[in-house]
Amino acid sequence: MDINTQTRCLGIIGNPLQHSLSPLLHNRTLRHLGLNYVYLPFEIDANQLKEAVNSIRSLGMAGINVTIPFKEAVIPYLDELSPESRACSSVNVIVNQSGRLVGHNTDGAGFMQALQEHPPKKTESALLIGCGGAARAVAYQLAAGGFKRLILLDIDFKRAQSLALFINRQSDGLAVAIEMSQKAFEQNANRTDLIVNCTPIGMFPDITNSPVTNLDAVEPGTVICDIIYNPRVTMLLNMAKTAGLPTVDGLSMFVNQAALSLELWLGVKAPLEFMRGVAENGLR
């Protein structure tokens, strides 16, 4: 579709963005739907965040996605939060409603939909590596979904404590914060039903890294998830497959949250299977 004076803009803000499939996915989908929109990447620094958010209004953009490291930092610059984003204190979608910027979160719902591919046999305990914006959405959904214990690991112990405090305000005693190390991981990985990597460790181009060095302490049947989608099979998931553990990659979560984003911006039904095909081809 040709860009003209009626074309409206969507986009994504974050840093880094070189790994992102969002422009490819959304532009192909918008063209497939015959909609006069374009989706652009905006890699910004932290000191540009307020100005970037204000530009959504001044440029008449329909909305944007927000990715690392701005999912929490963007909140003070918004006019309103949806119940989901308020509940998890994390925003990955901004909708411009006639100049009023409303923050939403589709990460948590996208993750839970993806988890249905290989649901854990039990929902007693989940271990999250990393406690940033995406982890807040995932932890909130896991707590709401019936998990009785959340083990939160982060190299920044204060960040793990902050997320545990947030979860425990809603479900007293459910979450415990632990400073991340291989030893701490091993001490807790043998008594959990689900392990989720919520860090960018292993993301393109840093594909040879993993948040843990091995999975020897993990019990058979434990589901291993990685919210990274590029590469689709991260070093962590490769270790899990080698160990015979069930895995869930980040591509399904990515496509699910993208489809929900599109529906929020444009009020149309997202073509989920078409979008999945675009994303899969984009990683080949």
Secondary structure per residue as TSV (DSSP state, phi and psi in degrees):
chain	resnum	aa	ss	phi	psi
A	1	M	-	360.0	134.7
A	2	D	-	-74.5	142.9
A	3	I	-	-80.9	132.4
A	4	N	-	-141.0	-169.4
A	5	T	T	-69.9	-12.8
A	6	Q	T	-98.6	-4.3
A	7	T	-	-68.0	131.3
A	8	R	E	-104.1	155.3
A	9	C	E	-108.8	136.2
A	10	L	E	-119.4	171.8
A	11	G	E	-177.5	-170.2
A	12	I	E	-141.4	137.3
A	13	I	E	-115.6	140.9
A	14	G	E	174.1	-176.9
A	15	N	S	-167.4	113.3
A	16	P	-	-86.9	168.3
A	17	L	-	-126.9	1.2
A	18	Q	T	-62.7	-23.1
A	19	H	T	-83.8	-12.7
A	20	S	-	-72.6	131.6
A	21	L	-	-93.2	-2.0
A	22	S	H	-58.2	-45.7
A	23	P	H	-59.6	-44.9
A	24	L	H	-61.1	-50.1
A	25	L	H	-61.3	-49.5
A	26	H	H	-72.5	-39.0
A	27	N	H	-66.4	-39.5
A	28	R	H	-64.7	-40.2
A	29	T	H	-68.7	-42.6
A	30	L	H	-61.3	-40.7
A	31	R	H	-65.8	-42.0
A	32	H	H	-59.6	-36.9
A	33	L	H	-85.1	-6.7
A	34	G	T	70.2	32.6
A	35	L	-	-102.2	140.5
A	36	N	-	-87.1	68.8
A	37	Y	E	-133.6	156.7
A	38	V	E	-132.5	145.4
A	39	Y	E	-119.2	122.5
A	40	L	E	-124.4	147.7
A	41	P	E	-89.3	138.9
A	42	F	E	-129.5	97.4
A	43	E	E	-84.7	116.4
A	44	I	-	-125.9	162.5
A	45	D	-	-92.7	164.0
A	46	A	G	-59.0	-35.8
A	47	N	G	-74.9	-3.3
A	48	Q	G	-104.4	0.4
A	49	L	H	-62.9	-49.5
A	50	K	H	-58.7	-45.3
A	51	E	H	-63.5	-39.8
A	52	A	H	-64.1	-42.7
A	53	V	H	-65.3	-42.6
A	54	N	H	-62.0	-29.4
A	55	S	H	-68.7	-20.6
A	56	I	H	-59.5	-42.0
A	57	R	H	-70.5	-52.9
A	58	S	H	-65.5	-29.5
A	59	L	T	-94.0	-1.5
A	60	G	T	66.7	30.8
A	61	M	-	-67.8	148.3
A	62	A	-	-74.7	-28.7
A	63	G	E	163.8	175.1
A	64	I	E	-145.3	161.3
A	65	N	E	-92.4	152.7
A	66	V	E	-123.1	127.8
A	67	T	-	-126.6	-173.1
A	68	I	T	-55.4	138.4
A	69	P	T	-108.1	33.1
A	70	F	-	-110.7	7.7
A	71	K	T	-65.6	-28.6
A	72	E	T	-96.3	-39.9
A	73	A	T	-64.6	-23.1
A	74	V	T	-76.0	-19.5
A	75	I	G	-57.0	-43.7
A	76	P	G	-62.0	-17.4
A	77	Y	G	-95.7	5.0
A	78	L	-	-101.9	157.9
A	79	D	S	-87.0	-26.8
A	80	E	E	-157.8	152.3
A	81	L	E	-121.3	140.3
A	82	S	-	-69.0	162.2
A	83	P	H	-55.3	-38.5
A	84	E	H	-66.0	-46.9
A	85	S	H	-70.0	-33.9
A	86	R	H	-66.8	-40.0
A	87	A	H	-65.3	-36.7
A	88	C	H	-104.8	0.6
A	89	S	T	52.7	43.9
A	90	S	-	-150.7	138.2
A	91	V	-	-126.1	128.1
A	92	N	S	-122.1	-0.6
A	93	V	E	-138.8	133.2
A	94	I	E	-119.6	129.5
A	95	V	E	-110.7	129.9
A	96	N	E	-90.8	104.8
A	97	Q	E	-102.1	85.0
A	98	S	T	53.7	45.1
A	99	G	T	93.0	-9.6
A	100	R	E	-98.1	120.0
A	101	L	E	-94.1	119.2
A	102	V	E	-113.0	124.9
A	103	G	E	-89.5	136.8
A	104	H	E	-128.4	166.5
A	105	N	-	-133.8	118.9
A	106	T	-	-111.1	-0.5
A	107	D	H	-62.2	-48.6
A	108	G	H	-62.8	-47.3
A	109	A	H	-64.2	-39.9
A	110	G	H	-62.6	-39.2
A	111	F	H	-65.9	-46.6
A	112	M	H	-64.2	-36.1
A	113	Q	H	-63.1	-42.9
A	114	A	H	-65.6	-36.0
A	115	L	H	-63.3	-21.7
A	116	Q	T	-67.7	-13.3
A	117	E	T	-65.4	-40.5
A	118	H	S	-140.1	72.6
A	119	P	-	-65.9	141.9
A	120	P	-	-60.4	147.4
A	121	K	S	-67.5	-29.6
A	122	K	-	-129.7	158.5
A	123	T	-	-122.5	45.7
A	124	E	S	-79.9	-51.1
A	125	S	E	-142.5	139.4
A	126	A	E	-129.8	143.2
A	127	L	E	-116.2	124.1
A	128	L	E	-109.8	130.8
A	129	I	E	-101.8	114.9
A	130	G	-	98.6	136.5
A	131	C	-	-130.7	36.4
A	132	G	S	-84.5	-156.8
A	133	G	H	-61.2	-45.5
A	134	A	H	-65.0	-38.8
A	135	A	H	-62.7	-35.1
A	136	R	H	-61.7	-42.8
A	137	A	H	-67.3	-42.8
A	138	V	H	-65.2	-46.5
A	139	A	H	-61.7	-41.8
A	140	Y	H	-60.7	-45.0
A	141	Q	H	-68.2	-37.9
A	142	L	H	-65.0	-41.3
A	143	A	H	-63.5	-44.1
A	144	A	H	-67.5	-26.4
A	145	G	T	-85.2	2.0
A	146	G	T	109.6	-1.4
A	147	F	-	-65.0	137.7
A	148	K	S	-95.3	-13.2
A	149	R	E	-150.4	131.5
A	150	L	E	-119.9	122.7
A	151	I	E	-102.0	116.9
A	152	L	E	-111.1	113.2
A	153	L	E	-110.9	133.9
A	154	D	E	-154.0	144.3
A	155	I	S	-66.1	-24.0
A	156	D	S	-95.5	96.9
A	157	F	H	-59.5	-35.5
A	158	K	H	-63.6	-35.0
A	159	R	H	-69.1	-39.0
A	160	A	H	-63.5	-41.4
A	161	Q	H	-62.8	-40.5
A	162	S	H	-61.7	-43.1
A	163	L	H	-69.0	-40.0
A	164	A	H	-61.8	-42.7
A	165	L	H	-61.5	-42.6
A	166	F	H	-60.7	-47.3
A	167	I	H	-66.7	-41.3
A	168	N	H	-72.1	-18.4
A	169	R	H	-65.4	-29.1
A	170	Q	H	-98.5	-30.3
A	171	S	S	-139.3	90.1
A	172	D	T	-56.1	124.4
A	173	G	T	80.8	2.4
A	174	L	-	-70.7	-39.1
A	175	A	E	-108.8	144.8
A	176	V	E	-129.7	136.6
A	177	A	E	-99.5	136.0
A	178	I	E	-139.2	138.2
A	179	E	E	-70.2	129.7
A	180	M	-	-71.2	131.4
A	181	S	-	-158.7	163.2
A	182	Q	H	-60.1	-40.0
A	183	K	H	-63.3	-44.4
A	184	A	H	-63.4	-38.8
A	185	F	H	-61.3	-48.7
A	186	E	H	-63.7	-35.1
A	187	Q	H	-68.5	-20.6
A	188	N	H	-114.9	-18.2
A	189	A	H	-71.9	-19.2
A	190	N	T	-84.9	4.1
A	191	R	T	-138.0	47.8
A	192	T	-	-140.6	153.5
A	193	D	S	-97.2	-18.5
A	194	L	E	-148.1	133.3
A	195	I	E	-123.4	128.5
A	196	V	E	-125.9	123.8
A	197	N	E	-86.1	113.7
A	198	C	-	-109.2	17.3
A	199	T	S	-100.4	166.3
A	200	P	-	-86.6	8.9
A	201	I	T	-69.3	120.1
A	202	G	T	105.0	-4.3
A	203	M	-	-76.3	147.8
A	204	F	T	-53.7	134.5
A	205	P	T	-92.7	6.3
A	206	D	-	-89.0	52.7
A	207	I	T	-79.2	-8.9
A	208	T	T	-91.4	-0.8
A	209	N	-	-98.9	157.8
A	210	S	-	-143.1	149.8
A	211	P	S	-68.0	-17.7
A	212	V	S	-132.6	155.0
A	213	T	S	-86.4	-23.9
A	214	N	-	-159.9	167.9
A	215	L	-	-118.7	26.9
A	216	D	T	-60.4	-29.9
A	217	A	T	-84.9	-6.4
A	218	V	S	-79.1	133.6
A	219	E	-	-72.8	146.7
A	220	P	T	-56.5	140.3
A	221	G	T	91.6	-12.2
A	222	T	-	-66.0	130.3
A	223	V	E	-82.6	129.7
A	224	I	E	-108.9	120.3
A	225	C	E	-115.7	146.2
A	226	D	E	-132.7	123.9
A	227	I	-	-80.1	-6.2
A	228	I	-	-68.5	137.1
A	229	Y	-	-114.4	-10.0
A	230	N	S	-132.3	101.3
A	231	P	S	-80.2	161.5
A	232	R	S	-67.2	-42.6
A	233	V	S	-104.0	99.6
A	234	T	-	-76.0	171.6
A	235	M	H	-58.5	-39.0
A	236	L	H	-62.0	-46.9
A	237	L	H	-68.1	-33.1
A	238	N	H	-63.5	-42.4
A	239	M	H	-62.5	-40.2
A	240	A	H	-65.1	-43.6
A	241	K	H	-63.0	-41.7
A	242	T	H	-61.0	-34.6
A	243	A	T	-83.5	-1.0
A	244	G	T	76.7	22.8
A	245	L	-	-92.4	144.2
A	246	P	-	-66.3	141.9
A	247	T	E	-130.1	153.6
A	248	V	E	-132.2	118.2
A	249	D	-	-85.8	172.8
A	250	G	H	-82.1	-7.3
A	251	L	H	-66.8	-41.0
A	252	S	H	-63.8	-43.2
A	253	M	H	-60.5	-43.6
A	254	F	H	-59.5	-48.3
A	255	V	H	-66.7	-42.3
A	256	N	H	-61.5	-46.4
A	257	Q	H	-68.7	-32.8
A	258	A	H	-66.6	-41.1
A	259	A	H	-63.3	-42.4
A	260	L	H	-65.6	-36.5
A	261	S	H	-60.8	-47.5
A	262	L	H	-59.4	-40.7
A	263	E	H	-66.6	-35.8
A	264	L	H	-67.5	-42.9
A	265	W	H	-68.7	-44.6
A	266	L	H	-114.1	-10.3
A	267	G	-	67.8	26.8
A	268	V	S	-114.7	159.0
A	269	K	-	-78.7	121.3
A	270	A	-	-73.9	137.1
A	271	P	-	-81.0	84.6
A	272	L	H	-59.1	-45.7
A	273	E	H	-68.0	-37.6
A	274	F	H	-60.2	-45.3
A	275	M	H	-64.5	-38.5
A	276	R	H	-62.5	-41.5
A	277	G	H	-63.7	-41.7
A	278	V	H	-61.5	-45.6
A	279	A	H	-64.7	-43.5
A	280	E	H	-62.7	-43.7
A	281	N	H	-66.3	-33.2
A	282	G	H	-67.1	-20.8
A	283	L	T	-96.3	-2.3
A	284	R	-	-82.9	360.0
